[in-house]
Amino acid sequence: MLRMMKGRSKVEHKCLLPDQARAGAGALFAPDPKSKCTVERSQIAGGHIDQVMMCPQKKGPPVRAVRTGSYTANSFAARLVMAGDMPKGPMRVVIDQAGSRTEAKCRS
């Protein structure tokens, strides 16, 4: 898996509705409900991101995901470190994340 992903990047577009945008930057970092991750700590304020989540696996104990970084009104930069025990041994994945506002309104 590491060989497959090393050096690759993924582009994702996310549109926040006005109510979500008013909730602040935390709306960008809410876990996907499909992942069934539980948030242990989420402090997203004053330009700083500090978040810890536990995400279940089909087999084995949950994976711990820690995100730290910073944000402004128009961008963010964060590092997500996921670590846990997988069926084939320990796993640690580091993902550098960056985002910026690209449009004032969502595309229809």
C-alpha positions in Angstrom: 0.0 0.0 0.0 2.8 2.4 0.9 4.5 1.8 -2.5 1.2 2.5 -4.3 0.5 5.8 -2.5 4.0 7.2 -2.0 4.4 10.5 -3.9 0.8 10.7 -5.0 -1.6 13.5 -4.3 -5.4 13.7 -4.3 -7.4 16.8 -5.1 -10.8 17.1 -3.5 -13.4 19.8 -3.9 -15.7 20.5 -1.0 -18.6 23.0 -1.0 -19.8 24.3 2.3 -23.4 25.6 2.5 -23.9 29.0 4.2 -24.9 27.4 7.5 -21.8 25.2 7.5 -19.5 28.1 6.6 -20.9 30.2 9.5 -20.0 27.3 11.9 -16.4 28.1 11.1 -13.3 26.2 9.9 -14.3 23.1 12.0 -16.9 22.2 9.3 -14.0 21.4 7.0 -12.5 18.8 9.4 -15.6 17.0 10.5 -15.2 13.2 9.9 -17.1 11.6 7.1 -20.1 9.9 8.7 -19.3 6.8 6.7 -16.0 6.4 8.5 -17.7 6.1 11.9 -14.7 7.9 13.5 -15.3 9.3 16.9 -13.8 12.6 17.8 -11.8 12.5 21.0 -10.6 16.1 20.8 -11.3 18.9 18.3 -10.0 22.4 19.1 -10.2 24.5 15.9 -10.0 28.1 16.9 -7.7 31.1 16.7 -6.0 29.9 13.6 -4.9 26.6 15.1 -6.1 23.0 14.4 -5.7 20.3 17.0 -7.9 17.2 16.5 -7.7 13.6 17.6 -10.1 10.9 16.3 -10.4 7.1 16.7 -11.5 5.3 13.5 -12.7 1.7 13.6 -11.4 -1.1 11.4 -13.2 -4.1 10.1 -10.5 -6.3 11.9 -8.4 -5.1 14.8 -8.3 -2.2 17.2 -9.2 1.4 16.1 -6.7 3.6 14.2 -5.8 6.8 15.9 -5.8 9.9 13.6 -4.2 13.1 14.8 -4.5 16.3 12.8 -2.5 19.5 13.6 -2.1 22.7 11.6 -3.2 26.2 11.0 -5.9 28.0 9.1 -6.9 31.5 7.9 -10.2 32.7 6.5 -9.2 31.5 3.0 -6.8 28.6 3.5 -5.5 25.8 5.7 -2.4 23.6 6.1 -2.4 20.5 8.3 -0.7 17.2 8.9 -2.7 14.1 9.5 -0.9 11.2 11.2 -2.8 7.9 11.3 -1.4 5.0 13.3 -2.6 1.7 14.5 -2.2 -2.1 14.4 -3.3 -3.7 11.2 -3.8 -7.4 10.7 -0.4 -7.6 9.0 1.4 -5.4 11.6 1.8 -1.8 12.7 0.8 1.0 10.3 1.7 4.7 10.3 0.6 7.0 7.5 1.4 10.7 7.3 -0.7 13.0 5.1 0.1 16.6 4.5 -3.1 18.6 3.7 -3.5 22.0 2.2 -6.6 23.8 1.0 -7.7 27.2 -0.2 -10.9 28.9 -1.1 -11.4 28.8 -4.9 -14.9 30.3 -5.4 -17.2 32.5 -3.5 -20.2 30.3 -4.2 -20.8 26.6 -4.7 -21.3 25.3 -8.2 -24.8 24.1 -8.9 
